[in-house]
Amino acid sequence: MNITTDSLQEAWHRLDEPGSYEWWYFDAEDEAQGISVVCIWFAGFAFSPYYLGHYEGWKARRRADQPSPIDYAGFSFQLYENGKESINFIKEGGRELFASEDGGVGIRFEGNRFVYDPLRDEYRLTIDFSFPARDRSVHASFTFRPLHRFDYRLGSALHDSVDFRHHWVLSVPKAEVLGVLDIQSPSSDKRKVVNFRGRGYHDHNLGTVPMYESINRWYWGRVFSRRYDLIYYVVFLHGRSSSPQAVMMLRDHETEAQSVLDSARVSENGFRRGLFAPVHGRNLRLEGGAVTVDVRHHEVLDTGPFYLRYGSRFSMMIGDERLEEVSGISEFLNPEALRSGVVRFFTASRVWRDGRTSMMYTLYNFFKHQIDWFTRKKF
């Protein structure tokens, strides 16, 4: 995994190799209101059952037309309220739905857009979509203003054995986020408007081959505390399960000192799996220099056959100072599961492919909508 904090690398790379992928990730949390959002734009939707099916068919010579990443663009929006998922919207479509900022950093998928303003050093997000399968429409705007950045690069000259077909661009480790979220129910004219004020995070991932061809599993997480901010990134590559690539990025608010530990030792325990969740470690320990971090994946926010998102508890030992039970966000991803045709079948239940009818998608959202109605979860 190549790692950089160079924000210029956020521009669309126009990758065209079959299996290539690129995504731009934003998350923000308003702790006072118990609300968090995740917005992701895709060019070459890395988790698309349609894209991966096309890729595998082409690779096995069952199809003559090679897949183009831009024909599998997409956008996803997740809303969590008090630790529970309220909206999980994922839509995918062809190149006519996608556009990039000419000469700058910015992406659009239908009415959903983000753009970076270098003069104001801020990211502006505009969200505008209808979700008919769940009787929702969402209109929102957010401004991400970076509070600090890191200056770091890990290149192949230092790590010849690492697979550098995958890249992580950590652009905004922490941001002030202001916004307005407007959710409506078209069938009942019910409406909820939220003025959002919180903290956020933004990064960018890309690669020139499908993730499962070289990545076995990865963990990512971040925590904002009064004294320290921490971001960790752990990637287990095929054939190197005993020696993952692990990075911890730490900022001390008192001294404003920043440090990057790129040879952290990692241990996993408490392995579990769910009916629709991959095998994963519920507890993670990272050690590097004078820093030891224990992560306990506590509250499941989102689950799927290859992905988990958690509200986590962090305990940190930094020098002689110990921080107990600080709350943060963690993710686990098992790309290997994406090889499975069964997993792709069930993944299709969450993905709205523009212009394509999916019985799995229709049934999944029908039952989810009924559950929302019976539990009176209106928004």
N, C-alpha and C positions, 0 to 999 in steps of 0.2 A: 504494500500500500504506500503510494507516494503521498506525502503530507505537505501542505503549504498553507500559509495564512495570507497569501498575496490576493487581495480582493480583485485584481485585474483578471484572475483566473476564473472569475464568476461568469464572464461572458459565455454565451453558448459556443461550444467548441465545434459544432457542425460535424459531429462524428457520423460516419456513414458505413463503418464496418458492420456486417451482420452480427447481431447480438450486443452491439454497443448500447450504452445507456447513459443518461444524465438526469440528475434531479436537483432541485433547489428547495431547501427545507427551511421553514420558519415555525417556531412555536412560541407561545406567550401564555403567561399565567397571571390572572388577577386574583391574588390570594384572598383579598378582603371579601370578594363575592363568590369565591369557590369556583371560578370559571377558567378554563384553559382551552386554547385553540391550537390546531396544527394545520398548516397550509403547505402543500407540496406541488410543485410544477414538474412535469416529466417530459423529456424528449428522448424517446426510446424507453418505454415504461418497463423497468427492470423486472417487475413482478406480474406483468400481464400474461394471463394464460393464452391469449391470442398471439401475442408477440413470440412467446417462447415456443408455442406450438408451430408457428410458421418457421421459426429458426430451426427447430429439430427436424421438421419435414424437409427443409432445404438441405440441411446438413446430411441427412440420410438419403438424399437424392430422390425423395418422393415428390418434391416440388422443384420446378426449374427456376422459379422467381425467388431471388434472394430477398430477405426482409430488409426494409429500410427503416432505421430507428424513427425517423420523423413521421412515418405512417402509423406510429404507435405512440403519439403524444398523449398527455393526460394531465389531470388535475385532481387533487383530493383535498377534502376539508373535513376535519374532525372537531367536534365540540364536546367537551366534557364538563359536566356540572356536578360539583360535590363528589368527584371521584367516579362518576358514572357517565358512560357514553350517551350523548343525546342525539348527535348527528354523525353519521359516517358515510360521507359522499365521495364516490370515486367514479370519475368519468374518463373515458378514453376515446380517441378518435384520430382521424387522419390529419395530414399536414395542413389542410385548409382551415383547421381550428387553431393552429399554432402560429405564433409570430415571435420574433425576438426584437429587442431594442436595437435600432440601427446605430452602430458605432458606440454603443454603451452597454450597460448591464440592465437587463430587464426581459421579462418573458410574459407572453399572454396566451391563455387558452380560453377561447370563447370570451365571456365577459369578465374573466378572472385574470388579474394582471398585477405584476409588481415591477417597480422601476427604482433604480438607485440614482439619487441626486448627489453628485460628488461635491457640489458647492455647499450644500447644507449638510453633507455627510449623513444622509438618512435614506431609508428604504420606505417607499409608499406602496401599500397593498390595497387593491380594490377587489372585492369579492362580490360576484353577482351570478347566482345560479338558481335554477329551479330543480327540485327533487321530487317529481310527481309520484314516484313509487312510495314515498313516505309523507306525502302531503305537506311539503315544506318548500319555502323559497327563502333564500338568504341573501341579504345585501349587507356589506360591511366595508369599512375602511380602517386601516391601521397604519400607524407610522412607527417604524423601528429606528431609534436613534442610538447608535453604538455608544456605550459607556467606556469601553476600552477595547483594544485589540492586542493580539500577540504578533510577534515577528519571529517566524520560525519556518524552517524548510528542512525536510528529510528527503535526500536525493539518493538515486541508485548508486552513486559513487561510494557512498558510505555503507550501503547494505546491498551487496550484489546478489544475495540469495533471496531477496524479497521480490514478490511478484508486483511489478510496477505497471501492470495493465489497469490497475484501479487507483483512483485518486480521491483524496479527501481534502477539501478546501474549507478550512475553518476561518470564516470571515468575521463573524460577530459572536464572540463568546458570551457577551451580555449586552442587552439593550434596554432602554426605557421604551415602553410600548404604550401608545395612546390610540384609542379608536372608538368606533361606534358599531354595534352589532344589531342588526334588525332582522328578526325572524318572523315569518308569517305562515299561516296555514290557509292556503287559497280556498279550501272547501268551506271553511267556517269564518273566515275573516278575522281570526284571532291573531294577535300580534304581540311581540315582545321586543322591546328596545333596551339595549344595555350600553351604558357608557363604560368603556373599558380603560383601566389604568393598571399597568403591571410591568413585569419584566419578561424579556424574551431572549431568544437565541436564534442564530441563523448559520447554516453551512450549506455546502454544495458537494455532491458526489458524482463521479463519472467513471466510466470504464470502457474498454474496447472489446471486451468479451462478456458473455453472461457471467454473473457472479458465481454461480455454482461450479464453474469450470476450474476455479482455483481457491475460492473461499469456502471453508468448512462451516464456520460460524463466527459471529461477532457480537460483542457487547459494546454499548455506548451509554454514557450517562453524564448528567451535569447536576451540580448543586450550587445554590447561592446561599451563603451564610453571612452573618454579620462581619466576621473576620476574614473568611476565605471564600473564594470561588474556585470550583474544581470542575474540570472536564476530563473524562477518561475515554479511551478508544482502544479496544482490544480486538484483534483479528487473528483467528486461527486459520492457517492455510493448509491445504491438503498436503500430507506428508511431513508437516512440521507441528503436529498437535502438541508436542511437549515444549515447544518454544514459540509461543505466539508473539506477534508484533504488538506491543503495548505502549501506550503513551498516556501520561498524565500532565495536564496543564493547570498550573496553580497560580492564583493571584492573592496577595496579601493586601487587604485594604488599608491597614495601618501604615505599612511602609511603602505601599504601591509597588512592591517587588513582584516580579513575574518569573516563574521558572517552568521549564519543560523537562520532564523526565521521560526519555524515550527508550529506556531499557528496563522498564518495570517488570518485576516478577509477578506472575499471576497464578492464583489457585482457585479452583471451583469446587463447591460441594453443595450438598442438599439437592442432588439431581432429581428432577421430576418431569413428568409429561402429563398432558391432559388429553381428553378425548379428541380435541381438535388443536392441540398445542404440541410443538416439538419438544424433544428432550432438552432440558436446559438446567443450568445451575441456579438455584434460588439464592445462593450466597456466593459472593465474589470477593477475593482479597487481592489488592494490588500493593506492592512494596517497591519503593525506589528511593535511594538515599535515606534521608531522615523522615520520609513520608510513608505512612501505612494507612490504607483506606480499606475499610470493610463495608461492602454494599449488601444490604438485605432487601431483596425484591419483595416488597410487602403487599402492595395493593394492585391487583390487575386492573388496568384501565382499558386495554384492548388485547384481544387474543385471536390468533389465526393459526393455520397449519404450518406456517413458517415464520411467524412474527409474534412478539409479545411486547407490550408497553406497560411499564410499571410506575406507580408511585413508590419510590424506594426510600429506605432509611440508611443514612451514611454515618459511620463512625470514623473519625480521622485522628490519627496521631501525627502531628507535625512538630518535629523537634521534641520539646518537652511539653507541648500543649496538646491536650486531648479534647476533641469535640464529640459529643454523644448525640446520636439520633437526630441528625439534621435531615430534613426532608428534601428530596430531589426527584428527578425523572430519569428512568433508565429504559433501554430497549435491548431486545435480543432478537437476532435474525439468524435463521438457518437456511441459507440459499440452497443447500443440497436438496431440501424437500421440494424445491421447484422443479426438479427433474420428474417428479411423479405425475402421471396423468390424472390420478385420483385427486391429488392436491390441486392441480389446475382446474379440475372440474368444480371443486368446491370454491376455489378462489373466484371463479366466474360468477358466483352468487352475489359478490360484492361489487363487481365491476360493470358499469353501464358502458357498453361498447356502442358508440354512435352508429346508428343505422343497422344494428343487428339485434334480433330478438333472442333473449335467453330465458328459458323456462326456469332455470335455477335462480336467476336474478329476480324474476317476477315472484316466485314462491317465497324466497328468502325475505324479501321486503314486505310481502303481504303478511307473513306471520309476525315479523318484527313490528309492523304497524299495528297489528291486532294486539300484540303484547303492550305496546305503548298506550293503546286506548284503554285496555282493561286496567292497567296500573295508573291511568290518568296522567301519564307523562306527556303533557301537551307540548312542551318545548325542551 
